[in-house]
């Protein structure tokens, strides 16, 4: 069985465990946080699958399984958690829990404006040696243009809290574009700057399914390191 050096293993695991990220079980665009929050007493669950298996030939293959859940608790606040499990050649990848919370502090539907702030924490549950607990805090604002196919643009910034030197860039930008193509299909893309586990450009197609379901599929392109590029498929359901 192929083995991976510890430094490479940490890079692989770290690069994929945030896939928002939905983003992150918090309401997300693709992998970056959105300005939206769930209504009170609403529940959203999602299952994500991410892999580079089909085209990675040097032994550094991974498959990431990421169940998520988020609930609206009222006063424009939602809370949630993700559990990330990654399979890599040679084994040894940590299991990680990612609790998160978001507050929408401004909303003007008539003008199509919204703004939110939140944090997500990355807490290793296994293989804790060589990994640390840290957080990402962010603030984002969005503008939705009128019309059935009016786009929404989002921009903001984030900061890593309690991250060690090996986590890379500590501060970065968040940019996103959502473009409806029909009543049930849309193109979505987001980008988080920086050379760290968040640093990806992630274009995708999103399909609305019956009974408040959705399916998104796309390709995440790392800001640094082509071995971290990955195909992803997300299925979500709101209750």
Secondary structure, 3 states (H helix, E strand, C coil): CCCCCHHHHHHHHHHHCCCCHHHCCCCECCCCECCCCCCCCCEEEEEEEEECCCCCCCCCCEEEEEEEEEEEEECCEEEEEEEEEEEECCCCCCEEEEEEEEEEEEEECCCCEEEEEEEEEEEECCCCCCCCCEEEEEEEEEEECCCCCCCEEEEEEEEEECCCHHHCCCEEEEEEEEEECCCCEEEEEEEECCCCCCCEEEEEEEEEECCCEEEEEEEEEECCCHHHCEEEEEEEEEC
